[in-house]
Amino acid sequence: MSTQQKTAETAIPVDQTKAAIRTRLADLRSAGASIALVPTMGALHEGHLSLVSVALANADRVVASIFVNPKQFAPGEDLDRYPRTLHADLQRLAEAGAHAAFIPATEQMYPDGFQTSVEVGELAAPLCGRSRPHFFGGVATVVAKLFTQTRPDVAVFGEKDYQQLLIIRRMARDLDLDVEVIGAPIIRHEDGLAMSSRNAYLSAEERARASVLSRAIRQAAEAIEAGAKPAAALEDAKGMLRAAGVADIDYLEARRSDDLAALADGDGVEARVFVAAHVGGARLIDNWPVRARSKS
């Protein structure tokens, strides 16, 4: 597929180089259009397409990027087997109303001699940052590059990756990247499992087991809202996971929504219950909001 190509098969313009996407978006800006970016790693599902919908509501034109970023995978993780479904992804983007796709090769993003990376701070320390210390630096670096390559007015990220959303939002502010970072609600299957490209790794039996994740964190969130101590609510949720056969729990924690500080007894502030667990060959994450209690 050549640079700046629009094919009958995809019905969406596709750019593969920085120069091509910059030219396309500069033309749109000169015509007065605002631009939204939806960064993805492909293997698109309804959750990704909901990001396109949010982007369409906040800008005149939407470009989605598809790039499996090697810098956010550690050795032994699933970089090589991460699902790649480019043709289907482009079809889905066209049907969702995206106006262009940016699908750079690794050499475009990280040319020979590449040495610079974005260092992230305290927001990256808890949760996924503990077990995947390489991850958020890799995410922040590639997103910073995408922002400078496309110069969007807004960018949309899903709240399933809530820690990532906070880190990208902070990075954009700290580095004066002049982009509004918007969070979009989690999209779930009928049984509550958060949509994820890694759900494709699950067998039918594992898929059924994985659905307990959302039930457990929802139960914990509702208990905390009702006044339960976070530690007790989380212990009950862990028991629920283990009873369902989900024993490999990376973390299950309640943290404040604004800064990811641990939620203390009686805080009563807006928070979230976060979980990461391994089911079969998939590491799955999810979170559920805890509403702030009104002060009487």
PEPE-V929153 format. One record per pair of residues at least 24 apart in sequence whose C-alpha atoms are under 7 Angstrom apart, sorted by the first residue. I is the first residue (numbers start at 0). GAP is how many residues later the second one is. Records with the same first field share a line. If there is no record, write none. Layout:
BEGIN
I: GAP + GAP
END
This chain:
BEGIN
9: 80 + 81 + 84
10: 83
11: 82 + 87 + 88
12: 87 + 88
13: 86 + 87 + 88
14: 86 + 87 + 88
15: 86 + 87 + 88 + 89
16: 87 + 91
17: 131
20: 81 + 129
21: 127 + 128
24: 125
32: 27 + 28
33: 25 + 26 + 27 + 119
34: 24 + 25 + 26 + 27 + 117 + 118 + 119
35: 25 + 26 + 27 + 116 + 117 + 118 + 119
36: 25 + 26 + 27 + 115 + 117 + 118 + 119
37: 25 + 26 + 27 + 117 + 118 + 119
38: 25 + 26 + 27
39: 24 + 25 + 26 + 27
40: 25 + 26 + 27
41: 24 + 25 + 42 + 43 + 44 + 47
42: 40 + 41 + 42 + 46 + 154
43: 45 + 153
46: 140 + 148
48: 47
50: 105 + 106 + 107 + 133
51: 44 + 46
53: 130
54: 101
60: 38
61: 36 + 37 + 38
62: 35 + 36 + 37 + 38
63: 34 + 36 + 37 + 38
64: 36 + 37 + 38
65: 36 + 37
66: 36 + 37
70: 67
71: 62 + 63 + 64 + 66 + 67
72: 62
73: 60
116: 24
122: 44 + 136 + 137
126: 124
139: 28
151: 27
152: 26 + 27
153: 25 + 26 + 27
154: 24 + 25 + 26 + 27
155: 25 + 26 + 27 + 28
156: 25 + 26 + 27
157: 25 + 26 + 27 + 28
158: 24 + 25 + 26 + 27
159: 26 + 126 + 127
193: 92
197: 84
200: 80 + 81
201: 78 + 80
205: 73 + 74
208: 35 + 36
209: 69
211: 29 + 32
212: 28
213: 72
215: 24 + 25
216: 56 + 70 + 71
217: 70
220: 52 + 67 + 68 + 69
224: 65 + 66 + 68
228: 36
229: 24 + 35
245: 33
247: 29 + 30
248: 27 + 28 + 29
249: 26 + 27
250: 24 + 25
251: 24
267: 24 + 25
268: 24
END
